[in-house]
Amino acid sequence: MKLWLNVREGAEYAGVCRDTIYTACERGELRHGRVSGRRKIILRPQWIDAWLERHAPDVQCGRTGSGTEVTS
């Protein structure tokens, strides 16, 4: 795995579209770096993982986001 990803690679890694990555960066939800001032956005895979974890549905302890039990 590469140490740094561009927006296209980050979107593929996260399974989202590029616009979602740009929006998350603009809102300050996704940690990122910029090359040449404001031109090129670069991302680390662990930053994307952390962002996805914060935005994943609550599935801990066998519960869904609605607070109901998950049954198999």
Buried (B, 14 or more C-beta within 10 A) or exposed (E): EEEEBBBEBBBEBBEBEBEBBBEBBEEEEBBBEEEEEEEEBBBBBEBBEEBBEEEEEEEEEEEEEEEEEEEE
